[in-house]
Amino acid sequence: MRADRLVSRYFLTITMINAALGTGVALMLTGLGLPGAAQWGLLAFFANFVVYLGPAVFAGAMVLAGTAAFDGPTALAPAAFYLFLNFTEGQFITPSLVGQTMQINPLAVFLSVIFGLWLWGAAGGIVAIPLLVWILFLNGLGEKPA
């Protein structure tokens, strides 16, 4: 069924975006000299699947890790760089790529996530895009046959 392919394509796109974020975090932390940078990158990859809550907890962990590894204001550098990467991913990259891949307006993607978060919390943020895809498909606005 085409709707199943669309939802699968969405999850593949999100997985690739999260993998790029995790790689970026690992590279950034390696550049800063934080021990265990690859493991932190892997954790960032998984944390980003949990909308809002995962990145917030990970940012807190970055503050703790930075405080343990560095002195002075440099202790906040890992969290600051992570928040910058996460903001860029969440506000620009994900809406653009999901919109292009799914042929859905990025504003619709953003609004569906906001509505899902408002309605059901973090779980609503996770299921918002698949529900949007199904709604568009059922209304005849989804992927057109080739």
Protein Blocks (a to p, Z undefined) as FASTA:
>chain_A
ZZlmmmmmmmmmmmmmmmmmmmmmmmmmmmnopghklmmmmmmmmmmmmghklmmmmmmm
mmmmmmmmpgcjllmmmmmmmmmmmmmmmmmmmmmmmmmmnopafklmmmmmmmmmmmno
mmlmmmmmmmmmmmmmmnopaccdZZ
